[in-house]
Structures are given as structure tokens and as C-alpha cells.
């Protein structure tokens, strides 16, 4: 009954997801760039082809798309790209270490699906450009 009043603010929901997930992706991308050799070794150990190129691609996708997500720029496209990245990460973690290591990318995948369906929401460049 009291929580029903929150329906008046549901258009703000994507903003909270964008801020938190955007920050996570920016930090994850930056950490991968800062320790690229370790990330390359992990991908190589998992059997990824062209581990070096894949590592740089994933690191820059997470960093650049994370910024786009945070500011709400091309939000659905960034959510799609980051969602695909998290799907691959979840599958890789499931195959290597089981469910416990896949929970983090699965949670981020769920967040990206939510943004993909809802759009950027309030306080976004996408919303400002649509006016």
C-alpha cells in the first residue's frame, strides 16, 4: 500500500541501473586495461582465439560503453553490446568454475536486459536528443 506510491517514480529506475552498472563497467574496463597481461592469460587459458585482441576489445568495450551507459548515450546499443559481453563472460565462467563465478556477469546481464527494454530513462543524453 505505501510502496504503491513509488509507481510515480518508475521512470527514474533506469537511471539507478545506468549509474551503478556504468560505474562497474568503467572500473572493470579500466582494471582490464591496467592489467591486460593477466586478462590475456585468463582468456588464453579459457581457449579464446586471438586472446590478446579479444582482451583489448573487451576492455575498451567495457570502458567506452560503460561511459555511454553512465551518461545515457546510445543507451540501448551500449546495453546490447555490454549484455553480449556479459553473456559470453557468464558462459565462460560457468564452463570454467561453475555457477558461483558466473553470478556477477549474470547480474550485469540482467541489468543490461532491463536497460535494453526500458531505454535510458531520465537524465540521459538519449532523452535530451529525443526532444
DRENVEX-562671 format. One record per residue: residue in three letters; x, y, z of N, C-alpha, C in turn. Coordinates in steps of 0.02 Angstrom, whole numbers, plus 50000, padded with zeros to 5 digits. Example, Ala and Ser with C-alpha at 12.3 -4.5 7.8 and 13.67 -1.06 7.14 Angstrom:
2
+---------+-------+-------+-------+-------+-------+-------+-------+-------+-------+
: residuo :    nx :    ny :    nz :   cax :   cay :   caz :    cx :    cy :    cz :
+---------+-------+-------+-------+-------+-------+-------+-------+-------+-------+
:     ALA : 50660 : 49716 : 50390 : 50615 : 49775 : 50390 : 50660 : 49835 : 50390 :
:     SER : 50642 : 49888 : 50354 : 50684 : 49947 : 50357 : 50645 : 50002 : 50394 :
+---------+-------+-------+-------+-------+-------+-------+-------+-------+-------+
//
This chain:
131
+---------+-------+-------+-------+-------+-------+-------+-------+-------+-------+
: residuo :    nx :    ny :    nz :   cax :   cay :   caz :    cx :    cy :    cz :
+---------+-------+-------+-------+-------+-------+-------+-------+-------+-------+
:     UNK : 50040 : 49941 : 50000 : 50000 : 50000 : 50000 : 50043 : 50063 : 50000 :
:     UNK : 50093 : 50068 : 50044 : 50136 : 50126 : 50044 : 50185 : 50125 : 49986 :
:     UNK : 50206 : 50066 : 49968 : 50254 : 50060 : 49913 : 50222 : 50075 : 49845 :
:     UNK : 50156 : 50073 : 49840 : 50122 : 50089 : 49778 : 50137 : 50160 : 49756 :
:     UNK : 50152 : 50204 : 49803 : 50167 : 50274 : 49786 : 50231 : 50279 : 49744 :
:     UNK : 50273 : 50228 : 49748 : 50335 : 50228 : 49709 : 50321 : 50223 : 49633 :
:     UNK : 50261 : 50202 : 49614 : 50243 : 50199 : 49543 : 50251 : 50267 : 49510 :
:     UNK : 50245 : 50320 : 49548 : 50252 : 50388 : 49521 : 50324 : 50402 : 49499 :
:     UNK : 50371 : 50361 : 49519 : 50441 : 50373 : 49506 : 50474 : 50319 : 49463 :
:     UNK : 50434 : 50275 : 49434 : 50464 : 50218 : 49399 : 50505 : 50237 : 49338 :
:     UNK : 50493 : 50296 : 49309 : 50532 : 50317 : 49252 : 50604 : 50335 : 49271 :
:     UNK : 50617 : 50340 : 49336 : 50685 : 50353 : 49361 : 50725 : 50288 : 49371 :
:     UNK : 50692 : 50231 : 49366 : 50725 : 50168 : 49379 : 50786 : 50155 : 49335 :
:     UNK : 50781 : 50167 : 49269 : 50841 : 50155 : 49228 : 50902 : 50196 : 49248 :
:     UNK : 50890 : 50255 : 49276 : 50946 : 50297 : 49297 : 50988 : 50262 : 49350 :
:     UNK : 50955 : 50232 : 49399 : 50994 : 50198 : 49452 : 51034 : 50139 : 49423 :
:     UNK : 51005 : 50103 : 49377 : 51041 : 50047 : 49345 : 51099 : 50074 : 49304 :
:     UNK : 51086 : 50128 : 49266 : 51139 : 50157 : 49225 : 51198 : 50181 : 49266 :
:     UNK : 51184 : 50214 : 49322 : 51238 : 50240 : 49364 : 51280 : 50184 : 49394 :
:     UNK : 51246 : 50135 : 49423 : 51283 : 50082 : 49457 : 51318 : 50037 : 49406 :
:     UNK : 51282 : 50013 : 49356 : 51313 : 49968 : 49306 : 51365 : 50005 : 49265 :
:     UNK : 51352 : 50068 : 49247 : 51401 : 50107 : 49210 : 51466 : 50113 : 49248 :
:     UNK : 51461 : 50129 : 49312 : 51521 : 50134 : 49354 : 51558 : 50067 : 49357 :
:     UNK : 51521 : 50013 : 49366 : 51553 : 49946 : 49368 : 51589 : 49931 : 49303 :
:     UNK : 51557 : 49944 : 49246 : 51589 : 49930 : 49182 : 51650 : 49975 : 49170 :
:     UNK : 51645 : 50038 : 49188 : 51703 : 50083 : 49180 : 51761 : 50057 : 49221 :
:     UNK : 51749 : 50040 : 49284 : 51803 : 50015 : 49327 : 51830 : 49948 : 49302 :
:     UNK : 51786 : 49904 : 49280 : 51808 : 49838 : 49255 : 51850 : 49847 : 49192 :
:     UNK : 51828 : 49890 : 49147 : 51867 : 49903 : 49086 : 51934 : 49932 : 49102 :
:     UNK : 51936 : 49981 : 49148 : 51999 : 50012 : 49167 : 52046 : 49961 : 49200 :
:     UNK : 52019 : 49919 : 49244 : 52061 : 49868 : 49276 : 52089 : 49819 : 49224 :
:     UNK : 52048 : 49801 : 49175 : 52073 : 49756 : 49123 : 52129 : 49788 : 49083 :
:     UNK : 52120 : 49853 : 49066 : 52173 : 49888 : 49029 : 52236 : 49893 : 49071 :
:     UNK : 52228 : 49907 : 49136 : 52285 : 49915 : 49181 : 52324 : 49850 : 49192 :
:     UNK : 52290 : 49794 : 49186 : 52324 : 49729 : 49195 : 52307 : 49683 : 49136 :
:     UNK : 52319 : 49709 : 49077 : 52298 : 49673 : 49016 : 52332 : 49605 : 49010 :
:     UNK : 52394 : 49599 : 49033 : 52429 : 49534 : 49027 : 52393 : 49480 : 49067 :
:     UNK : 52368 : 49497 : 49125 : 52332 : 49449 : 49166 : 52267 : 49428 : 49131 :
:     UNK : 52232 : 49477 : 49103 : 52169 : 49463 : 49068 : 52182 : 49421 : 49006 :
:     UNK : 52235 : 49436 : 48969 : 52253 : 49395 : 48911 : 52266 : 49323 : 48932 :
:     UNK : 52303 : 49314 : 48987 : 52318 : 49247 : 49012 : 52254 : 49209 : 49030 :
:     UNK : 52206 : 49243 : 49060 : 52143 : 49210 : 49078 : 52105 : 49189 : 49015 :
:     UNK : 52102 : 49234 : 48965 : 52067 : 49217 : 48903 : 52102 : 49162 : 48866 :
:     UNK : 52168 : 49165 : 48866 : 52207 : 49113 : 48832 : 52196 : 49045 : 48866 :
:     UNK : 52196 : 49046 : 48932 : 52183 : 48984 : 48970 : 52114 : 48956 : 48958 :
:     UNK : 52066 : 49001 : 48942 : 51998 : 48979 : 48929 : 51989 : 48956 : 48856 :
:     UNK : 52042 : 48964 : 48816 : 52040 : 48941 : 48747 : 52011 : 48992 : 48697 :
:     UNK : 52009 : 49055 : 48716 : 51984 : 49106 : 48669 : 52034 : 49115 : 48612 :
:     UNK : 52009 : 49116 : 48551 : 52054 : 49131 : 48495 : 52075 : 49204 : 48497 :
:     UNK : 52135 : 49218 : 48476 : 52162 : 49286 : 48475 : 52151 : 49321 : 48542 :
:     UNK : 52178 : 49290 : 48594 : 52166 : 49314 : 48662 : 52187 : 49386 : 48672 :
:     UNK : 52242 : 49406 : 48642 : 52266 : 49475 : 48650 : 52217 : 49525 : 48620 :
:     UNK : 52196 : 49512 : 48559 : 52148 : 49557 : 48526 : 52080 : 49556 : 48562 :
:     UNK : 52059 : 49498 : 48584 : 51996 : 49492 : 48621 : 52000 : 49531 : 48686 :
:     UNK : 52056 : 49525 : 48721 : 52063 : 49560 : 48785 : 52059 : 49636 : 48776 :
:     UNK : 52094 : 49663 : 48727 : 52091 : 49735 : 48715 : 52021 : 49756 : 48694 :
:     UNK : 51989 : 49716 : 48652 : 51921 : 49732 : 48629 : 51873 : 49734 : 48689 :
:     UNK : 51874 : 49683 : 48730 : 51828 : 49680 : 48788 : 51843 : 49737 : 48836 :
:     UNK : 51906 : 49751 : 48848 : 51924 : 49804 : 48895 : 51898 : 49872 : 48871 :
:     UNK : 51907 : 49886 : 48807 : 51884 : 49950 : 48781 : 51808 : 49952 : 48774 :
:     UNK : 51776 : 49896 : 48758 : 51703 : 49895 : 48757 : 51676 : 49912 : 48826 :
:     UNK : 51702 : 49879 : 48877 : 51678 : 49892 : 48945 : 51690 : 49964 : 48966 :
:     UNK : 51747 : 49992 : 48949 : 51763 : 50060 : 48969 : 51721 : 50111 : 48931 :
:     UNK : 51721 : 50108 : 48865 : 51686 : 50157 : 48823 : 51610 : 50149 : 48828 :
:     UNK : 51586 : 50087 : 48823 : 51513 : 50077 : 48829 : 51490 : 50091 : 48900 :
:     UNK : 51532 : 50079 : 48949 : 51515 : 50097 : 49018 : 51505 : 50172 : 49026 :
:     UNK : 51547 : 50211 : 48994 : 51538 : 50284 : 48995 : 51473 : 50303 : 48959 :
:     UNK : 51460 : 50272 : 48902 : 51398 : 50285 : 48865 : 51337 : 50267 : 48907 :
:     UNK : 51341 : 50212 : 48942 : 51286 : 50190 : 48985 : 51276 : 50240 : 49042 :
:     UNK : 51329 : 50261 : 49073 : 51325 : 50307 : 49130 : 51292 : 50373 : 49110 :
:     UNK : 51310 : 50400 : 49053 : 51282 : 50465 : 49032 : 51219 : 50458 : 48991 :
:     UNK : 51200 : 50396 : 48975 : 51139 : 50384 : 48938 : 51144 : 50402 : 48864 :
:     UNK : 51200 : 50385 : 48833 : 51212 : 50399 : 48763 : 51211 : 50334 : 48723 :
:     UNK : 51167 : 50330 : 48673 : 51157 : 50269 : 48634 : 51146 : 50211 : 48682 :
:     UNK : 51103 : 50222 : 48729 : 51096 : 50177 : 48787 : 51076 : 50107 : 48768 :
:     UNK : 51028 : 50100 : 48724 : 51007 : 50032 : 48705 : 51064 : 49995 : 48668 :
:     UNK : 51101 : 50030 : 48627 : 51157 : 49998 : 48592 : 51212 : 49978 : 48640 :
:     UNK : 51227 : 50023 : 48688 : 51279 : 50005 : 48737 : 51256 : 49947 : 48781 :
:     UNK : 51191 : 49946 : 48799 : 51165 : 49891 : 48839 : 51168 : 49825 : 48800 :
:     UNK : 51154 : 49828 : 48735 : 51158 : 49768 : 48694 : 51230 : 49742 : 48691 :
:     UNK : 51276 : 49787 : 48678 : 51347 : 49767 : 48673 : 51373 : 49740 : 48740 :
:     UNK : 51357 : 49775 : 48794 : 51380 : 49752 : 48860 : 51344 : 49688 : 48880 :
:     UNK : 51280 : 49681 : 48861 : 51243 : 49620 : 48876 : 51274 : 49560 : 48842 :
:     UNK : 51292 : 49568 : 48779 : 51325 : 49513 : 48742 : 51392 : 49495 : 48776 :
:     UNK : 51429 : 49546 : 48796 : 51492 : 49535 : 48831 : 51482 : 49496 : 48895 :
:     UNK : 51429 : 49514 : 48932 : 51415 : 49479 : 48995 : 51389 : 49409 : 48984 :
:     UNK : 51352 : 49398 : 48930 : 51329 : 49330 : 48914 : 51389 : 49285 : 48900 :
:     UNK : 51436 : 49309 : 48861 : 51497 : 49271 : 48846 : 51536 : 49259 : 48911 :
:     UNK : 51542 : 49310 : 48953 : 51578 : 49303 : 49016 : 51544 : 49252 : 49061 :
:     UNK : 51478 : 49254 : 49064 : 51441 : 49206 : 49106 : 51451 : 49134 : 49082 :
:     UNK : 51448 : 49125 : 49017 : 51458 : 49058 : 48989 : 51528 : 49033 : 49003 :
:     UNK : 51577 : 49079 : 48995 : 51647 : 49061 : 49008 : 51656 : 49042 : 49082 :
:     UNK : 51628 : 49082 : 49127 : 51635 : 49068 : 49198 : 51599 : 49004 : 49218 :
:     UNK : 51541 : 48992 : 49189 : 51504 : 48930 : 49203 : 51545 : 48870 : 49182 :
:     UNK : 51575 : 48874 : 49124 : 51613 : 48816 : 49098 : 51678 : 48805 : 49136 :
:     UNK : 51707 : 48859 : 49161 : 51772 : 48853 : 49195 : 51765 : 48838 : 49270 :
:     UNK : 51719 : 48874 : 49303 : 51719 : 48872 : 49376 : 51651 : 48858 : 49407 :
:     UNK : 51599 : 48854 : 49367 : 51533 : 48841 : 49395 : 51493 : 48904 : 49408 :
:     UNK : 51436 : 48894 : 49437 : 51386 : 48948 : 49445 : 51410 : 49005 : 49489 :
:     UNK : 51447 : 48991 : 49542 : 51465 : 49045 : 49588 : 51504 : 49100 : 49554 :
:     UNK : 51548 : 49084 : 49508 : 51586 : 49135 : 49472 : 51547 : 49168 : 49416 :
:     UNK : 51491 : 49139 : 49397 : 51451 : 49167 : 49343 : 51398 : 49215 : 49369 :
:     UNK : 51389 : 49220 : 49434 : 51335 : 49262 : 49462 : 51345 : 49335 : 49446 :
:     UNK : 51405 : 49360 : 49450 : 51421 : 49431 : 49436 : 51403 : 49449 : 49364 :
:     UNK : 51428 : 49413 : 49313 : 51408 : 49430 : 49245 : 51334 : 49418 : 49231 :
:     UNK : 51304 : 49369 : 49265 : 51232 : 49358 : 49256 : 51191 : 49417 : 49284 :
:     UNK : 51212 : 49444 : 49340 : 51177 : 49502 : 49369 : 51183 : 49562 : 49322 :
:     UNK : 51242 : 49573 : 49295 : 51251 : 49628 : 49248 : 51213 : 49616 : 49183 :
:     UNK : 51209 : 49553 : 49161 : 51170 : 49537 : 49102 : 51096 : 49555 : 49114 :
:     UNK : 51070 : 49538 : 49172 : 51001 : 49555 : 49189 : 50991 : 49631 : 49189 :
:     UNK : 51039 : 49667 : 49214 : 51035 : 49740 : 49213 : 51034 : 49767 : 49142 :
:     UNK : 51075 : 49738 : 49099 : 51077 : 49762 : 49030 : 51013 : 49744 : 48992 :
:     UNK : 50983 : 49687 : 49007 : 50918 : 49670 : 48977 : 50866 : 49721 : 48999 :
:     UNK : 50867 : 49740 : 49062 : 50820 : 49790 : 49087 : 50828 : 49856 : 49050 :
:     UNK : 50889 : 49879 : 49042 : 50902 : 49942 : 49007 : 50884 : 49936 : 48933 :
:     UNK : 50898 : 49879 : 48904 : 50881 : 49868 : 48834 : 50806 : 49874 : 48823 :
:     UNK : 50767 : 49848 : 48870 : 50694 : 49851 : 48864 : 50665 : 49919 : 48883 :
:     UNK : 50694 : 49952 : 48933 : 50666 : 50015 : 48957 : 50693 : 50077 : 48923 :
:     UNK : 50753 : 50074 : 48897 : 50785 : 50133 : 48870 : 50822 : 50170 : 48926 :
:     UNK : 50848 : 50229 : 48909 : 50892 : 50266 : 48954 : 50856 : 50296 : 49014 :
:     UNK : 50794 : 50316 : 49005 : 50758 : 50348 : 49060 : 50778 : 50420 : 49070 :
:     UNK : 50766 : 50445 : 49130 : 50778 : 50515 : 49147 : 50853 : 50532 : 49149 :
:     UNK : 50866 : 50597 : 49142 : 50934 : 50623 : 49146 : 50983 : 50586 : 49100 :
:     UNK : 50966 : 50581 : 49037 : 51009 : 50547 : 48989 : 51017 : 50590 : 48926 :
:     UNK : 51071 : 50580 : 48891 : 51081 : 50615 : 48827 : 51028 : 50590 : 48777 :
:     UNK : 51012 : 50526 : 48779 : 50961 : 50500 : 48734 : 50895 : 50536 : 48743 :
:     UNK : 50875 : 50548 : 48805 : 50812 : 50583 : 48818 : 50816 : 50655 : 48794 :
:     UNK : 50872 : 50688 : 48806 : 50880 : 50758 : 48784 : 50879 : 50763 : 48707 :
:     UNK : 50908 : 50714 : 48673 : 50910 : 50716 : 48600 : 50842 : 50699 : 48569 :
:     UNK : 50798 : 50666 : 48606 : 50734 : 50647 : 48578 : 50683 : 50704 : 48581 :
:     UNK : 50700 : 50758 : 48615 : 50654 : 50814 : 48621 : 50661 : 50863 : 48563 :
+---------+-------+-------+-------+-------+-------+-------+-------+-------+-------+
//
